[in-house]
């Protein structure tokens, strides 16, 4: 696809704690995951250096980006990793999706708030009462919807990702969806500590502790595969396969093909599936060979720091 001629995602807007949870449950020997921005893979490799973790992506630019990120970690290049200072041209801002959030931030600062007020919201020294007043002002501002309308309309999303990315959402629904998810995230306790919100509204992470990989001293190389999932010939060797939200881009026939292919996995192995603005009940396609841990989805709907996902599903091979 033409969209895979550049880096789409400079960072993962997915919480590595989801995969961390499943790893702790299953103690896998071997794991496969979509590369994307690399933050999850690098964080997991930092926490579990002995884990045999393979990264797969159809976009070669994403894999090169991850390699560049590993280099930045080894060189302790916090500027490239977007820590402490805003730098819209740095490595962790270098994706097409990041450009959309840069535009969101610029419009938000122009029409709803200002840089000083945004900085105050995320400042550790700001009192809870003052932070609450700032948020109340934002939520009730006449222009609060404008940044989301200007950035997350179907024209912009399809320009960046093609219309494949919006196939399971109703036309125009991403504006309200993204607004609700992000503002709900801001309204949660200790939202000022959320690195995903910091990256959106400040344009940088306030601390290198935002993700384990940033200051990793144990980061080792991973096997990186330029491929789609269906072209791998050893899928049965993996104990966990984390698919990001690839099915948001997929027809039901494509999902059925994946379900049949993934049925080769061993008993008690697991699949993790995320869904954005998509309520398809994929277990209906997978149920012949997999069962769903529905408590997992319920828990992460409440606790996922990345905020974006309607569902984070865990399927276990029967």
Secondary structure in CASP SS format (residue, H / E / C, confidence):
PFRMAT SS
TARGET T0000
AUTHOR 0000-0000-0000
METHOD secondary structure of the structure
MODEL  1
X C 1.00
X H 1.00
X H 1.00
X H 1.00
X H 1.00
X C 1.00
X C 1.00
X C 1.00
X C 1.00
X C 1.00
X C 1.00
X C 1.00
X C 1.00
X C 1.00
X C 1.00
X H 1.00
X H 1.00
X H 1.00
X H 1.00
X H 1.00
X H 1.00
X H 1.00
X H 1.00
X H 1.00
X H 1.00
X H 1.00
X C 1.00
X C 1.00
X C 1.00
X E 1.00
X E 1.00
X E 1.00
X E 1.00
X E 1.00
X C 1.00
X C 1.00
X C 1.00
X C 1.00
X H 1.00
X H 1.00
X H 1.00
X H 1.00
X H 1.00
X H 1.00
X H 1.00
X H 1.00
X H 1.00
X C 1.00
X C 1.00
X C 1.00
X C 1.00
X E 1.00
X E 1.00
X E 1.00
X E 1.00
X E 1.00
X E 1.00
X C 1.00
X C 1.00
X H 1.00
X H 1.00
X H 1.00
X H 1.00
X H 1.00
X H 1.00
X H 1.00
X H 1.00
X H 1.00
X H 1.00
X H 1.00
X H 1.00
X H 1.00
X H 1.00
X H 1.00
X C 1.00
X C 1.00
X C 1.00
X C 1.00
X C 1.00
X C 1.00
X C 1.00
X C 1.00
X E 1.00
X C 1.00
X C 1.00
X C 1.00
X C 1.00
X C 1.00
X C 1.00
X C 1.00
X H 1.00
X H 1.00
X H 1.00
X C 1.00
X C 1.00
X H 1.00
X H 1.00
X H 1.00
X H 1.00
X H 1.00
X H 1.00
X H 1.00
X H 1.00
X H 1.00
X H 1.00
X H 1.00
X H 1.00
X H 1.00
X H 1.00
X H 1.00
X H 1.00
X C 1.00
X C 1.00
X C 1.00
X H 1.00
X H 1.00
X H 1.00
X H 1.00
X H 1.00
X H 1.00
X H 1.00
X H 1.00
X C 1.00
X C 1.00
X C 1.00
X C 1.00
X C 1.00
X H 1.00
X H 1.00
X H 1.00
X H 1.00
X H 1.00
X H 1.00
X H 1.00
X H 1.00
X H 1.00
X H 1.00
X H 1.00
X H 1.00
X C 1.00
X C 1.00
X C 1.00
X C 1.00
X C 1.00
X C 1.00
X H 1.00
X H 1.00
X H 1.00
X H 1.00
X H 1.00
X H 1.00
X C 1.00
X C 1.00
X H 1.00
X H 1.00
X H 1.00
X H 1.00
X H 1.00
X H 1.00
X H 1.00
X H 1.00
X C 1.00
X H 1.00
X H 1.00
X H 1.00
X H 1.00
X C 1.00
X C 1.00
X C 1.00
X C 1.00
X C 1.00
X C 1.00
X H 1.00
X H 1.00
X H 1.00
X H 1.00
X H 1.00
X H 1.00
X H 1.00
X H 1.00
X H 1.00
X H 1.00
X H 1.00
X H 1.00
X H 1.00
X H 1.00
X C 1.00
X C 1.00
X C 1.00
X C 1.00
X H 1.00
X H 1.00
X H 1.00
X C 1.00
X H 1.00
X H 1.00
X H 1.00
X H 1.00
X H 1.00
X H 1.00
X H 1.00
X C 1.00
X C 1.00
X C 1.00
X E 1.00
X C 1.00
X C 1.00
X H 1.00
X H 1.00
X H 1.00
X C 1.00
X H 1.00
X H 1.00
X H 1.00
X H 1.00
X C 1.00
X C 1.00
X C 1.00
X C 1.00
X C 1.00
X C 1.00
X C 1.00
X E 1.00
X E 1.00
X E 1.00
X E 1.00
X C 1.00
X C 1.00
X H 1.00
X H 1.00
X H 1.00
X C 1.00
X C 1.00
X C 1.00
X H 1.00
X H 1.00
X H 1.00
X C 1.00
X C 1.00
X E 1.00
X E 1.00
X E 1.00
X C 1.00
X C 1.00
X C 1.00
X H 1.00
X H 1.00
X H 1.00
X H 1.00
X C 1.00
X C 1.00
X H 1.00
X H 1.00
X H 1.00
X H 1.00
X H 1.00
X H 1.00
X H 1.00
X H 1.00
X H 1.00
X H 1.00
X H 1.00
X C 1.00
X C 1.00
X C 1.00
X C 1.00
X C 1.00
X C 1.00
X C 1.00
X E 1.00
X E 1.00
X E 1.00
X E 1.00
X E 1.00
X E 1.00
X C 1.00
X C 1.00
X C 1.00
X C 1.00
X C 1.00
X C 1.00
X C 1.00
X H 1.00
X H 1.00
X H 1.00
X H 1.00
X C 1.00
X C 1.00
X C 1.00
X E 1.00
X E 1.00
X E 1.00
X C 1.00
X H 1.00
X H 1.00
X H 1.00
X H 1.00
X H 1.00
X H 1.00
X H 1.00
X H 1.00
X H 1.00
X H 1.00
X C 1.00
X C 1.00
X C 1.00
X C 1.00
X C 1.00
X C 1.00
X C 1.00
X E 1.00
X E 1.00
X E 1.00
X E 1.00
X E 1.00
X E 1.00
X E 1.00
X C 1.00
END
